[in-house]
């Protein structure tokens, strides 16, 4: 090996050690905000500790954390997505693409980003307890959460009424299986991104471009009804829970899920516990391996990260206090 060849390989090695990782974008859930030290802030720190030098971006709507939380309840998600598409596009650190993690409702919102924008493109998308097929009941509220209580009070007036369906975020992925015709007519968000009406081929093409779509379900989830919506399962009009593989969104491949699955790009995982109670150990062992790689052999990269994290004696069993 001559001097210049050796120098070339040393340069590559040095860049890898310093952390030439693909960036990561996070989108929080209902009642949370971009940067809380016990939720998204902690997630970002875990990622940065595992992948030194990585760039992380936690989506914030509004001018501050308080407004960001408010917008997780109130607004029009279609308008919010336009804003997010613009924010991600102008960030120079993201211009070559990124991995993404969506927490609860942030999961289907990031999926909508992929389908509608995807510029810059998402490589791996991981969603935690998300409502990909909707919810048949409004989520509950933590004690003392005035914004959440206000959301429920307004939504109970009629989730498909003109005001609620355009101003309450949770109504925009609410799906009553007993009146699916009304849902298809009135819901302004979920039927569109699931291609239940007009079949948008761009949505399908963009989702198929993912390297991995990882769907994580909480085993004891009582907040999301049904919890299996995290895996695209939902009730039919008779109240029977149908898994993804027995619905036309898969059998007719409306948005590309069948293609992803057949090519080994769609994965299903369980996280033991209640909604959004994520052990740090789980985050490190089950999620970090999907993040940050910019090398060709991603499987070897994931295996190496797991080995490194399993040898870490730090405290990894603290739970993240993340809401829906």
Backbone bond lengths (Angstrom), bond angles and torsions (degrees), N, CA, C in turn:
res aa  C-N    CA-C-N  psi(-1)  N-CA   C-N-CA  omega(-1)  CA-C   N-CA-C  phi
1 X - - - 1.475 - - 1.528 109.01 -
2 X 1.368 117.04 123.70 1.451 119.04 -178.59 1.529 111.22 -80.81
3 X 1.327 115.37 175.94 1.470 121.22 -174.08 1.525 111.50 -61.12
4 X 1.344 117.39 -44.88 1.461 120.44 -174.94 1.532 111.84 -70.09
5 X 1.338 116.30 -34.42 1.460 119.38 175.95 1.517 110.30 -65.44
6 X 1.340 115.89 -44.13 1.463 119.98 178.84 1.523 110.86 -62.38
7 X 1.326 116.48 -41.40 1.456 120.75 179.60 1.527 110.91 -63.13
8 X 1.341 115.15 -39.81 1.467 119.82 179.05 1.528 111.19 -59.73
9 X 1.331 117.19 -48.28 1.457 120.88 -178.39 1.522 112.05 -68.89
10 X 1.320 117.02 -35.31 1.458 120.19 176.51 1.522 111.43 -64.05
11 X 1.332 116.66 -37.46 1.465 121.00 178.39 1.517 110.82 -64.85
12 X 1.334 116.31 -45.10 1.469 120.38 177.85 1.518 110.42 -60.17
13 X 1.331 116.82 -45.09 1.464 121.08 -178.94 1.522 110.78 -62.30
14 X 1.330 116.49 -43.29 1.466 120.59 -178.85 1.511 110.65 -62.94
15 X 1.329 117.09 -42.45 1.461 120.05 178.99 1.510 111.23 -62.94
16 X 1.330 117.74 -39.58 1.458 121.27 -179.81 1.530 110.63 -66.11
17 X 1.328 116.34 -44.16 1.462 120.26 -179.58 1.521 110.95 -62.28
18 X 1.349 116.86 -39.84 1.447 120.61 -178.39 1.527 112.10 -70.02
19 X 1.320 118.51 -17.91 1.446 120.75 175.27 1.514 114.32 104.36
20 X 1.332 116.83 62.93 1.459 120.85 174.54 1.521 107.91 -88.74
21 X 1.303 115.80 72.38 1.458 121.30 -173.65 1.524 111.90 -103.19
22 X 1.315 115.09 150.04 1.457 120.34 172.43 1.525 108.86 -64.15
23 X 1.332 119.01 135.44 1.472 121.03 -178.85 1.525 112.36 -63.77
24 X 1.327 114.99 165.09 1.470 121.68 178.77 1.521 109.04 -128.71
25 X 1.326 115.59 133.19 1.462 122.87 176.71 1.521 108.92 -112.44
26 X 1.334 116.37 136.16 1.459 122.88 179.23 1.530 109.67 -116.43
27 X 1.342 116.43 145.41 1.463 120.86 170.04 1.526 107.24 -132.41
28 X 1.319 115.15 119.09 1.467 121.90 -174.69 1.529 111.51 -75.87
29 X 1.342 114.85 177.63 1.450 120.59 -178.93 1.522 113.30 -102.85
30 X 1.332 115.09 -169.55 1.456 122.83 -178.88 1.522 111.46 -63.63
31 X 1.323 116.53 134.03 1.452 120.82 176.56 1.504 114.52 80.18
32 X 1.303 117.11 0.77 1.457 121.96 179.56 1.528 108.33 -108.39
33 X 1.299 117.02 -178.55 1.457 120.66 172.95 1.518 109.81 -142.56
34 X 1.300 114.82 176.96 1.464 120.67 -171.65 1.512 115.01 -62.38
35 X 1.350 116.22 -29.31 1.461 117.20 -159.01 1.520 115.91 -134.86
36 X 1.317 118.45 9.91 1.459 121.00 -178.52 1.526 110.59 -57.18
37 X 1.330 115.93 134.43 1.465 120.99 -175.06 1.525 113.38 -61.34
38 X 1.343 116.84 -25.19 1.456 119.77 -177.89 1.527 112.88 -98.54
39 X 1.314 117.47 4.81 1.468 119.08 177.94 1.525 109.61 -133.93
40 X 1.331 118.05 -98.10 1.466 119.05 -176.07 1.526 112.54 -64.44
41 X 1.318 116.34 -34.23 1.463 118.50 176.98 1.513 111.71 -61.88
42 X 1.321 115.98 -40.80 1.466 120.01 179.25 1.524 110.86 -69.18
43 X 1.331 116.94 -40.05 1.463 119.84 178.47 1.530 110.07 -60.09
44 X 1.321 115.75 -45.48 1.465 119.00 179.48 1.525 111.26 -60.69
45 X 1.324 116.83 -39.76 1.457 119.69 -178.74 1.526 111.37 -67.10
46 X 1.340 116.87 -39.48 1.463 120.59 177.63 1.525 110.08 -60.98
47 X 1.321 116.25 -43.83 1.461 120.43 179.78 1.525 110.79 -63.52
48 X 1.321 116.47 -44.14 1.476 120.49 -178.56 1.523 111.98 -67.86
49 X 1.325 117.06 -33.93 1.457 119.81 176.53 1.523 111.14 -66.63
50 X 1.336 115.83 -38.23 1.464 120.26 -178.36 1.522 112.09 -77.22
51 X 1.332 116.27 -33.21 1.464 121.46 -175.83 1.530 108.95 -127.79
52 X 1.326 117.58 76.95 1.472 121.28 -174.85 1.522 112.73 -54.76
53 X 1.317 114.94 132.95 1.453 120.50 178.73 1.509 114.73 90.92
54 X 1.336 118.35 -5.05 1.462 121.08 -177.92 1.528 110.26 -70.21
55 X 1.321 115.87 146.81 1.466 121.46 176.11 1.523 108.75 -94.98
56 X 1.322 116.50 127.83 1.466 121.13 176.57 1.520 109.47 -120.16
57 X 1.327 115.06 147.67 1.463 121.50 -179.53 1.529 107.39 -135.90
58 X 1.321 116.67 119.36 1.457 121.55 177.54 1.520 108.66 -105.10
59 X 1.316 115.97 119.16 1.460 121.89 -172.75 1.525 111.27 -63.21
60 X 1.338 115.95 129.57 1.456 122.51 175.41 1.515 109.02 -127.81
61 X 1.324 116.12 128.00 1.450 121.95 173.48 1.525 108.64 -104.59
62 X 1.319 116.65 136.48 1.457 119.63 -174.29 1.509 110.77 94.47
63 X 1.325 115.61 -176.58 1.460 121.65 -173.57 1.518 113.84 -94.00
64 X 1.325 117.60 -9.55 1.458 120.19 -178.07 1.521 109.47 -158.19
65 X 1.320 115.94 175.77 1.459 120.71 -176.09 1.529 112.47 -64.75
66 X 1.327 116.17 -34.88 1.466 119.30 179.06 1.527 110.95 -64.09
67 X 1.313 116.77 -44.52 1.462 120.16 177.99 1.527 110.71 -65.49
68 X 1.318 116.09 -38.25 1.461 120.71 179.90 1.528 110.61 -59.29
69 X 1.321 116.97 -43.89 1.465 120.35 176.94 1.524 110.75 -62.57
70 X 1.320 117.04 -44.21 1.463 121.24 179.73 1.526 111.10 -58.04
71 X 1.344 116.01 -42.27 1.457 119.72 -178.31 1.530 112.54 -70.84
72 X 1.317 117.88 -11.67 1.467 119.35 174.74 1.526 111.62 -77.41
73 X 1.325 116.51 -10.90 1.469 122.25 175.92 1.527 112.42 -109.86
74 X 1.320 115.82 -40.47 1.461 120.36 -167.74 1.522 111.45 -122.27
75 X 1.316 115.28 135.19 1.453 121.00 178.86 1.514 110.45 137.65
76 X 1.315 114.61 -170.46 1.458 122.53 177.40 1.520 107.19 -116.09
77 X 1.322 117.14 115.11 1.457 120.31 -173.76 1.522 111.67 -63.19
78 X 1.332 117.54 -27.53 1.466 119.53 177.47 1.527 110.64 -64.81
79 X 1.322 116.31 -41.48 1.466 120.00 176.16 1.526 110.94 -67.63
80 X 1.322 116.47 -39.76 1.464 119.96 179.15 1.526 111.05 -62.87
81 X 1.319 116.73 -37.90 1.460 120.06 179.94 1.528 111.44 -65.90
82 X 1.313 117.20 -37.08 1.463 119.82 175.98 1.529 109.70 -59.62
83 X 1.327 115.59 -43.88 1.460 120.60 178.54 1.523 111.27 -62.34
84 X 1.327 116.71 -45.08 1.463 120.51 -179.68 1.528 110.70 -63.49
85 X 1.314 117.72 -42.40 1.466 120.85 177.90 1.525 110.25 -57.25
86 X 1.337 116.55 -41.81 1.463 120.56 178.93 1.531 111.52 -66.79
87 X 1.346 116.42 -43.06 1.461 120.59 -178.69 1.527 111.57 -61.79
88 X 1.316 116.73 -43.61 1.461 120.08 -177.47 1.529 111.25 -72.04
89 X 1.308 116.60 -32.90 1.467 120.21 -177.74 1.529 112.12 -68.88
90 X 1.328 117.07 -33.36 1.466 119.00 -176.27 1.526 113.50 -88.04
91 X 1.325 117.30 -5.28 1.461 120.41 179.03 1.523 109.79 -81.87
92 X 1.322 116.53 110.48 1.462 122.00 -176.27 1.531 112.28 -60.11
93 X 1.328 117.01 -28.22 1.460 120.11 -179.23 1.527 112.76 -70.81
94 X 1.332 116.81 -14.80 1.466 120.79 -176.45 1.521 113.02 -106.95
95 X 1.306 118.16 0.78 1.460 120.74 -166.59 1.525 114.21 -63.59
96 X 1.329 117.89 -21.48 1.465 120.09 178.98 1.535 112.27 -97.33
97 X 1.329 116.54 6.82 1.461 120.32 178.44 1.518 112.35 107.48
98 X 1.323 115.69 169.51 1.459 120.84 -174.99 1.526 110.64 -159.65
99 X 1.326 115.31 163.07 1.461 122.20 167.20 1.518 107.58 -91.38
100 X 1.325 117.37 157.96 1.463 120.01 -175.74 1.522 110.63 -140.88
101 X 1.336 114.68 143.61 1.462 121.76 174.73 1.519 108.23 -126.23
102 X 1.330 115.95 124.50 1.454 121.55 177.02 1.514 110.58 -110.70
103 X 1.320 115.80 128.18 1.460 121.76 -179.10 1.521 109.16 -102.12
104 X 1.333 115.63 118.91 1.455 123.21 -178.05 1.523 109.76 53.47
105 X 1.343 119.25 -123.13 1.459 119.05 -175.28 1.526 111.97 -61.54
106 X 1.323 117.29 -23.44 1.455 119.87 175.72 1.514 113.00 -61.96
107 X 1.348 116.68 -20.90 1.461 121.00 179.25 1.516 112.64 -69.40
108 X 1.353 116.91 -51.02 1.467 117.77 178.60 1.525 111.68 -70.79
109 X 1.336 116.89 -23.99 1.461 118.85 176.75 1.533 110.69 -71.46
110 X 1.328 117.47 -39.60 1.463 119.67 175.69 1.528 111.25 -68.48
111 X 1.319 116.52 -34.54 1.475 118.59 174.46 1.530 109.46 -61.96
112 X 1.331 116.50 -41.44 1.466 119.91 177.65 1.524 110.87 -62.93
113 X 1.340 116.38 -36.28 1.476 119.32 175.05 1.522 110.27 -58.86
114 X 1.330 116.83 -46.36 1.461 120.50 179.69 1.524 110.03 -59.21
115 X 1.316 116.84 -47.45 1.458 120.95 -174.33 1.525 112.01 -69.91
116 X 1.327 117.32 -37.78 1.465 119.94 -173.46 1.530 113.71 -93.12
117 X 1.318 117.21 -31.48 1.475 120.51 -173.42 1.520 111.27 -122.59
118 X 1.312 115.37 -75.04 1.468 123.06 179.42 1.523 112.51 54.90
119 X 1.319 116.11 38.59 1.457 122.57 177.47 1.527 107.99 -141.51
120 X 1.342 115.70 98.54 1.472 129.81 7.85 1.528 112.37 -73.23
121 X 1.334 116.39 160.25 1.458 120.45 -172.44 1.527 114.18 -80.96
122 X 1.322 114.66 150.44 1.465 121.92 173.71 1.521 108.71 -90.78
123 X 1.320 116.12 136.66 1.468 122.09 178.85 1.532 109.04 -91.73
124 X 1.316 117.33 -68.40 1.466 122.37 174.91 1.520 109.23 -112.53
125 X 1.337 116.84 134.33 1.461 122.23 176.28 1.518 108.68 -117.64
126 X 1.334 116.37 122.23 1.463 123.18 177.79 1.518 108.30 -115.49
127 X 1.336 117.61 130.23 1.461 120.47 179.41 1.522 109.94 -124.53
128 X 1.336 115.22 135.79 1.463 122.89 -179.00 1.527 110.13 -107.33
129 X 1.325 117.26 115.38 1.454 121.47 172.77 1.515 113.94 54.37
130 X 1.316 116.58 37.31 1.458 120.89 -175.53 1.520 111.79 -83.56
131 X 1.321 115.41 163.75 1.462 121.74 -174.75 1.524 109.73 -105.60
132 X 1.325 116.20 61.24 1.456 121.13 -173.45 1.518 113.28 -63.75
133 X 1.329 116.49 -31.06 1.463 119.64 177.09 1.519 111.63 -106.06
134 X 1.328 116.78 11.10 1.455 120.55 177.63 1.512 113.06 97.05
135 X 1.340 114.31 -175.72 1.463 122.86 176.43 1.529 108.43 -130.59
136 X 1.322 116.51 144.22 1.464 120.60 178.02 1.523 111.94 -98.87
137 X 1.337 116.61 -0.84 1.453 122.33 177.38 1.523 108.56 -147.03
138 X 1.323 116.73 145.24 1.457 119.76 179.01 1.526 109.95 -68.18
139 X 1.316 117.69 141.41 1.472 120.12 -179.72 1.520 111.67 -66.69
140 X 1.333 115.48 149.32 1.452 120.93 177.29 1.519 111.61 -76.75
141 X 1.317 115.24 174.85 1.471 120.95 -176.09 1.518 110.42 -121.56
142 X 1.324 115.43 149.56 1.451 120.21 170.79 1.525 109.70 -72.20
143 X 1.312 116.35 149.33 1.459 120.93 -179.68 1.531 109.92 -59.29
144 X 1.336 114.66 130.36 1.451 119.62 177.49 1.515 115.34 85.94
145 X 1.341 117.53 1.92 1.463 120.44 179.43 1.526 108.85 -87.11
146 X 1.326 116.10 92.96 1.455 121.31 -175.80 1.516 114.03 -63.78
147 X 1.335 117.58 -37.61 1.458 120.43 179.40 1.523 111.08 -64.21
148 X 1.326 115.76 -41.32 1.462 119.95 179.89 1.529 110.43 -66.21
149 X 1.330 116.58 -43.62 1.456 119.76 178.58 1.520 111.37 -62.02
150 X 1.321 116.86 -38.88 1.463 120.47 177.73 1.523 110.09 -64.45
151 X 1.335 117.15 -41.61 1.460 120.68 177.28 1.516 110.97 -56.73
152 X 1.333 116.83 -47.86 1.466 120.57 -177.95 1.527 111.36 -65.38
153 X 1.322 116.43 -39.36 1.468 120.00 179.69 1.525 110.75 -61.56
154 X 1.325 116.39 -44.76 1.464 120.19 179.84 1.525 110.92 -68.80
155 X 1.334 116.19 -44.31 1.463 120.38 -176.06 1.522 112.00 -63.62
156 X 1.322 116.96 -31.58 1.464 120.26 -178.80 1.522 112.56 -67.65
157 X 1.310 116.67 -13.36 1.462 119.47 176.52 1.525 111.17 -71.08
158 X 1.314 115.72 -14.36 1.467 120.36 178.51 1.510 110.57 138.81
159 X 1.344 116.32 102.91 1.462 119.98 -173.20 1.530 112.58 -63.33
160 X 1.336 117.09 -22.20 1.456 119.08 -178.99 1.529 112.28 -102.79
161 X 1.338 117.26 8.20 1.463 119.93 175.56 1.528 109.05 -69.27
162 X 1.309 116.78 157.21 1.467 120.72 -173.59 1.520 112.71 -57.57
163 X 1.334 117.53 -43.14 1.458 119.68 -178.62 1.526 111.28 -69.36
164 X 1.334 116.75 -51.89 1.470 120.58 -173.83 1.518 111.25 -61.90
165 X 1.295 117.79 -44.56 1.474 120.55 -174.18 1.525 112.99 -67.88
166 X 1.322 117.19 -16.70 1.459 120.13 179.56 1.527 113.34 -110.09
167 X 1.351 117.40 -4.29 1.460 119.75 -176.26 1.529 114.22 -126.27
168 X 1.330 118.40 -13.78 1.466 122.01 179.86 1.526 108.55 -110.72
169 X 1.326 116.34 117.61 1.465 120.67 -175.58 1.524 111.99 -58.24
170 X 1.324 117.70 -43.93 1.455 120.89 -175.26 1.536 111.94 -66.52
171 X 1.334 117.16 -28.49 1.460 120.53 176.85 1.525 111.17 -67.31
172 X 1.312 116.12 -20.40 1.461 120.60 -174.88 1.521 112.82 -83.61
173 X 1.347 116.25 -2.89 1.468 119.04 166.96 1.523 111.10 -131.81
174 X 1.345 115.66 22.79 1.470 121.38 175.14 1.527 108.49 -83.12
175 X 1.333 115.51 136.10 1.467 120.59 -176.18 1.528 109.44 -140.07
176 X 1.316 115.85 107.64 1.469 120.80 178.51 1.517 108.14 -87.26
177 X 1.339 118.70 111.89 1.466 120.43 -175.22 1.526 113.69 -67.40
178 X 1.332 116.56 -15.28 1.473 120.01 -178.73 1.519 112.00 -84.04
179 X 1.327 116.99 -17.48 1.471 120.48 179.24 1.533 108.99 -135.04
180 X 1.303 114.95 61.42 1.465 120.00 -176.05 1.525 112.04 -63.62
181 X 1.332 116.86 -30.29 1.464 118.66 179.59 1.529 110.89 -64.58
182 X 1.344 117.04 -38.28 1.466 120.90 177.57 1.523 110.09 -69.07
183 X 1.317 116.36 -41.37 1.462 121.02 176.82 1.520 110.62 -56.76
184 X 1.312 117.29 -47.80 1.464 121.08 -178.32 1.524 111.79 -64.48
185 X 1.314 115.83 -33.40 1.458 120.30 -178.43 1.529 112.33 -79.36
186 X 1.341 117.36 -37.77 1.454 120.86 -167.63 1.535 114.62 -103.21
187 X 1.321 118.04 -31.43 1.466 119.39 -176.14 1.525 109.66 -68.72
188 X 1.332 116.88 128.77 1.466 120.79 -171.71 1.527 114.23 -92.24
189 X 1.336 117.69 -1.33 1.471 119.25 -173.46 1.523 113.79 -130.79
190 X 1.318 118.10 -62.70 1.460 121.29 -168.67 1.532 113.91 -62.06
191 X 1.345 120.07 -45.12 1.470 118.06 178.62 1.527 112.53 -58.86
192 X 1.324 116.17 -30.88 1.463 119.40 179.83 1.517 111.15 -69.77
193 X 1.344 118.78 -53.11 1.471 118.77 -174.76 1.529 111.87 -71.59
194 X 1.342 117.56 -18.12 1.465 119.93 176.11 1.522 112.45 -94.19
195 X 1.336 116.61 6.52 1.470 122.36 178.18 1.524 112.15 53.85
196 X 1.327 115.61 39.78 1.467 119.87 179.59 1.522 112.24 -81.72
197 X 1.310 117.83 -14.58 1.461 122.22 178.71 1.524 108.29 -113.13
198 X 1.308 117.00 -105.33 1.451 121.09 174.24 1.522 110.08 -69.87
199 X 1.319 116.87 133.24 1.464 121.59 -178.34 1.525 109.72 -87.16
200 X 1.322 115.21 99.46 1.460 122.13 -178.21 1.529 108.77 -85.13
201 X 1.308 116.42 108.99 1.466 120.65 -176.08 1.527 112.16 -68.08
202 X 1.326 116.58 -26.90 1.466 119.06 177.11 1.519 110.30 -63.86
203 X 1.335 117.39 -40.37 1.462 120.64 177.55 1.518 110.54 -57.44
204 X 1.312 115.85 -44.52 1.471 121.18 -178.69 1.522 110.95 -66.90
205 X 1.320 116.38 -46.66 1.465 120.63 -179.24 1.521 111.30 -61.08
206 X 1.324 116.03 -43.82 1.463 119.49 -178.66 1.521 112.32 -65.65
207 X 1.331 117.09 -42.31 1.466 118.77 -179.78 1.525 110.64 -67.09
208 X 1.332 116.71 -36.82 1.463 120.36 178.51 1.519 112.27 -65.13
209 X 1.323 117.11 -18.73 1.466 120.20 -178.62 1.519 112.64 -75.65
210 X 1.341 117.77 -11.73 1.459 120.38 179.33 1.521 110.60 -62.26
211 X 1.317 115.12 144.71 1.464 119.87 171.08 1.519 110.52 -75.44
212 X 1.349 116.04 -41.15 1.464 122.10 176.59 1.522 109.45 -146.07
213 X 1.328 115.82 139.45 1.461 123.11 166.83 1.518 106.05 -119.13
214 X 1.330 115.84 112.83 1.459 121.89 -174.89 1.526 108.66 -111.04
215 X 1.334 116.42 117.31 1.458 122.81 -176.46 1.526 109.67 -106.10
216 X 1.329 116.60 115.49 1.460 121.19 -177.17 1.520 109.82 -108.93
217 X 1.326 115.68 128.22 1.466 123.42 -179.90 1.517 109.53 -111.13
218 X 1.345 116.82 141.63 1.459 121.34 174.85 1.530 109.13 -89.71
219 X 1.325 115.82 126.67 1.468 119.81 -172.82 1.522 113.04 -66.79
220 X 1.329 117.69 -29.45 1.471 121.02 -177.39 1.530 111.07 -114.18
221 X 1.289 116.25 31.27 1.471 121.11 -176.78 1.531 110.75 -70.16
222 X 1.322 115.82 119.02 1.471 121.55 175.36 1.534 110.37 -111.99
223 X 1.311 116.92 -5.53 1.459 121.56 -178.35 1.519 111.38 -82.39
224 X 1.327 115.79 -44.09 1.454 121.62 179.34 1.522 108.99 -94.14
225 X 1.334 116.13 123.42 1.469 121.85 179.61 1.531 108.30 -121.85
226 X 1.356 115.50 114.47 1.463 128.28 -2.64 1.532 110.95 -83.07
227 X 1.321 115.59 151.46 1.466 119.16 179.76 1.524 111.29 -62.04
228 X 1.348 115.81 -26.72 1.463 120.84 -177.43 1.522 112.99 -73.03
229 X 1.322 117.07 -4.06 1.460 119.71 171.98 1.526 110.17 -59.07
230 X 1.333 115.93 -24.85 1.472 120.69 176.12 1.523 111.22 -60.76
231 X 1.348 116.71 -24.44 1.464 122.90 177.61 1.530 111.51 -107.95
232 X 1.327 117.51 17.78 1.460 124.27 -179.53 1.527 113.21 72.11
233 X 1.311 119.25 14.71 1.461 120.76 174.55 1.525 109.48 -81.68
234 X 1.357 116.19 153.62 1.461 119.81 175.79 1.522 109.26 -163.07
235 X 1.352 113.84 168.07 1.463 120.66 -179.56 1.529 111.26 -78.97
236 X 1.342 114.73 146.20 1.461 117.96 166.91 1.528 109.15 -88.54
237 X 1.308 118.10 -176.41 1.462 121.20 -174.77 1.524 112.70 -66.46
238 X 1.344 117.10 -17.55 1.468 121.19 177.13 1.526 112.36 -91.17
239 X 1.298 117.55 1.35 1.463 121.00 179.25 1.508 114.03 86.74
240 X 1.325 118.43 8.17 1.460 122.33 179.10 1.527 109.11 -85.44
241 X 1.333 115.82 132.03 1.460 119.99 179.71 1.523 109.26 -79.50
242 X 1.330 115.96 121.03 1.453 121.75 179.40 1.522 109.32 -105.85
243 X 1.320 116.61 130.62 1.461 117.60 175.90 1.528 109.88 -76.85
244 X 1.314 115.25 169.17 1.453 120.90 -176.11 1.515 112.57 -52.26
245 X 1.330 116.97 -41.46 1.454 121.48 -170.75 1.525 113.69 -71.36
246 X 1.334 117.33 -8.97 1.460 121.48 179.02 1.527 111.77 -113.80
247 X 1.324 116.36 25.23 1.451 121.53 177.51 1.530 109.83 -123.91
248 X 1.332 117.29 149.89 1.470 119.54 -178.32 1.519 113.92 -63.32
249 X 1.344 118.36 -23.20 1.464 119.25 177.19 1.528 109.85 -59.36
250 X 1.360 115.97 -27.16 1.468 120.63 175.91 1.524 111.54 -97.53
251 X 1.334 117.56 -52.32 1.465 120.41 -173.57 1.520 112.02 -62.16
252 X 1.346 116.89 -33.79 1.462 121.11 177.54 1.527 111.74 -99.61
253 X 1.312 115.99 2.30 1.470 124.11 175.57 1.525 112.50 51.72
254 X 1.331 115.56 55.52 1.455 121.18 -175.75 1.527 112.94 -62.70
255 X 1.353 116.43 -39.66 1.468 118.18 -176.09 1.535 113.31 -122.68
256 X 1.323 116.74 9.01 1.460 119.66 175.54 1.510 115.63 99.20
257 X 1.338 117.70 5.13 1.464 119.83 -178.27 1.528 112.06 -64.91
258 X 1.319 116.67 -38.66 1.470 119.84 179.48 1.521 110.26 -63.74
259 X 1.309 116.39 -43.42 1.466 120.21 178.70 1.522 111.11 -62.66
260 X 1.341 116.36 -42.91 1.466 119.82 177.95 1.522 110.62 -60.51
261 X 1.337 116.93 -45.91 1.469 121.04 -177.83 1.526 111.21 -63.46
262 X 1.302 116.72 -45.14 1.469 120.10 -177.11 1.521 112.14 -67.94
263 X 1.328 116.80 -19.75 1.463 120.82 178.09 1.528 112.77 -102.23
264 X 1.334 115.81 13.99 1.459 120.13 176.21 1.513 114.56 71.42
265 X 1.325 116.96 23.11 1.460 120.96 -176.28 1.526 113.68 -107.20
266 X 1.320 118.01 -1.80 1.459 122.34 178.68 1.524 108.54 -114.02
267 X 1.333 116.63 121.09 1.456 121.28 -176.51 1.531 110.91 -125.06
268 X 1.330 115.39 144.99 1.456 122.48 179.97 1.525 108.74 -117.93
269 X 1.332 115.73 130.14 1.461 120.02 179.94 1.528 109.72 -135.50
270 X 1.332 115.50 154.27 1.459 122.73 173.41 1.518 109.66 -110.57
271 X 1.328 115.02 143.55 1.460 121.91 170.22 1.514 107.01 -118.59
272 X 1.322 116.84 118.80 1.457 120.94 -177.13 1.525 110.75 -65.14
273 X 1.338 116.03 128.65 1.448 118.98 175.02 1.514 113.78 125.52
274 X 1.327 114.80 -173.91 1.458 122.71 -176.73 1.524 111.03 -80.73
275 X 1.316 114.73 172.73 1.455 121.49 -176.74 1.525 112.22 -58.22
276 X 1.300 115.04 125.86 1.461 124.51 175.14 1.529 114.31 60.95
277 X 1.312 117.31 21.46 1.464 121.08 170.47 1.519 106.88 -101.07
278 X 1.324 115.52 92.46 1.457 121.95 -170.04 1.516 110.17 -108.37
279 X 1.326 118.44 113.07 1.469 119.30 174.37 1.528 110.47 -61.56
280 X 1.305 116.41 138.86 1.461 119.42 177.90 1.530 111.01 -59.36
281 X 1.312 115.60 -32.63 1.458 119.86 177.99 1.532 110.63 -59.89
282 X 1.333 115.72 -39.84 1.468 119.54 178.54 1.518 110.32 -65.61
283 X 1.318 116.50 -44.73 1.461 121.06 179.65 1.526 110.61 -57.86
284 X 1.315 116.10 -43.31 1.462 120.79 -177.68 1.526 111.83 -69.91
285 X 1.323 116.42 -45.38 1.459 119.85 -173.31 1.520 113.77 -83.24
286 X 1.342 117.63 -32.24 1.459 120.25 -172.99 1.526 114.44 -105.36
287 X 1.325 117.81 -18.80 1.460 119.73 -175.03 1.527 112.51 -113.46
288 X 1.327 116.92 -47.00 1.468 120.84 -178.77 1.532 112.11 -50.95
289 X 1.344 119.95 -39.26 1.469 118.80 -179.03 1.526 114.66 -60.22
290 X 1.328 118.09 -18.27 1.465 120.09 177.86 1.528 112.63 -87.46
291 X 1.316 116.40 -6.29 1.457 120.03 -169.24 1.525 113.05 -104.84
292 X 1.312 115.14 147.13 1.451 121.73 161.11 1.503 118.01 84.41
293 X 1.336 119.42 -16.52 1.461 119.51 -173.34 1.516 111.59 -67.51
294 X 1.332 115.68 135.55 1.460 119.91 171.44 1.528 110.23 -124.20
295 X 1.346 115.70 24.79 1.458 120.29 179.25 1.521 108.66 -108.94
296 X 1.314 116.56 162.29 1.454 120.78 -174.14 1.519 112.63 -70.30
297 X 1.322 117.02 -43.19 1.457 119.85 -175.89 1.525 109.46 -88.40
298 X 1.312 116.30 83.60 1.448 121.02 -173.98 1.532 112.01 -69.74
299 X 1.324 117.92 -30.89 1.462 120.18 179.97 1.525 110.61 -63.96
300 X 1.349 117.47 -44.39 1.460 120.54 177.69 1.516 110.61 -62.48
301 X 1.338 115.99 -39.78 1.465 120.56 178.95 1.531 110.39 -60.35
302 X 1.339 116.83 -45.73 1.462 120.80 -178.95 1.528 110.71 -63.40
303 X 1.333 116.22 -41.17 1.466 119.33 179.15 1.525 111.09 -62.18
304 X 1.327 117.04 -41.18 1.459 120.95 -179.71 1.520 111.80 -65.11
305 X 1.337 117.13 -40.16 1.455 120.54 178.35 1.522 110.36 -62.72
306 X 1.335 116.73 -41.45 1.463 120.26 179.31 1.516 111.08 -62.51
307 X 1.322 116.85 -42.37 1.463 120.24 179.34 1.516 110.13 -62.17
308 X 1.349 116.11 -44.32 1.461 119.92 -178.94 1.521 111.32 -63.40
309 X 1.330 117.26 -41.99 1.460 120.32 -177.40 1.527 111.26 -71.91
310 X 1.322 117.20 -34.80 1.467 119.77 178.94 1.521 111.65 -67.79
311 X 1.343 116.05 -21.90 1.463 120.11 178.01 1.521 112.40 -90.17
312 X 1.342 116.42 1.60 1.467 121.24 -179.16 1.515 109.29 -86.82
313 X 1.328 116.96 122.84 1.460 120.99 -176.79 1.520 113.02 -90.34
314 X 1.342 117.74 7.64 1.464 120.89 -178.65 1.513 111.98 -68.30
315 X 1.335 115.67 168.31 1.461 121.04 178.91 1.521 109.37 -77.23
316 X 1.330 116.77 110.35 1.449 121.27 -176.94 1.514 112.54 -117.73
317 X 1.318 118.20 13.92 1.450 120.30 -176.05 1.535 113.80 -107.88
318 X 1.310 117.24 8.47 1.465 119.26 172.90 1.518 108.44 -68.22
319 X 1.330 117.53 143.28 1.465 120.66 179.66 1.505 110.59 -96.30
320 X 1.324 115.09 144.37 1.442 121.00 176.12 1.525 109.18 -82.10
321 X 1.302 115.89 131.68 1.465 120.29 178.98 1.511 108.96 -93.07
322 X 1.328 115.30 79.80 1.469 121.40 -175.95 1.516 108.78 -112.13
323 X 1.319 116.42 134.98 1.451 121.10 178.45 1.519 110.19 -87.86
324 X 1.355 114.93 -173.58 1.442 120.08 -176.03 1.519 111.47 -65.02
